[in-house]
Amino acid sequence: MARPAAGNVAQALQNLIGKPPSVLSSTRPGNLYQVLSRSPDNGIGKKVHQQRWSQKGIEGSYWEITKTQFKGEGSHGKAWGVLYWRGRRVSEQPTRVTGALKYSWKEGISHPAIAPGGVKTGELSSLPPPVPQGVYGSTEPSTQ
């Protein structure tokens, strides 16, 4: 009896186990603790950023995670790391990450080109000029 090739074994396991749940997807955004708890190493050494940074055109900013503590099955906790803002390290010592529950987080470094639904700076120049006041009527109430 011939042994199956390594690729066939992987495919057989995939068929047996099925597709992993979407909550385990590493590219799916969530609060900071959800993103970090998906990693086998609890996020230590990961680079993460707030999605809004990419949407605002802030490039090269991220937290490099140094320590985590989870509770609530990985949806809450505490995280510490070093902040890099626009490519420059902000502090020498790790500090507690702020905005962990308030904002949506993703793995990687912020980059405007990958911002979902964000306005890119090139698109702003193609907008029509603003309409001068008074062209479409006065905004003051009439006195008739």
C-alpha positions, 0 to 999 in steps of 0.5 A: 500500500502506497503512502499518501503524499504530504499534500494529500495528508494536509488536504485529508485533514482539512476535509476531516476538520473542516474550515476554521471558524472566521473568528480565528482569521488573523486578518479579521479586525476586532478590538486589540485583545481579540486580534492578539488572542488569535495568535498562538503566542498571545500576540507577543512580538506582533505589530498591530495598528488601529484601522483608523490610522490607515483611514486618516492617511497616517503611515508607518505607525504601529504598536509592537506588543511585549506583554499581554494578559487576557480575560473573558476568553480573549475579548478583554485584558491588558496589553503593553508594547512600544509605540512607533509613530510614523516610523519613529519609536516614541518610548524606550520602555514598554507602556500600556496600550490605550484604546484597546476596546474603543477602536478597531485593530488589525495586525501589521503596520498602518498604510493608507493604500490598504485603508478600507473605505478611506479617502486617499490624498490623490482623490481629494484633488479631483473633488469639485471646488466648493460652491460660493455662499449666496449662489443658491440662495441666502441661508438667512430667513426671509422677512416678508 
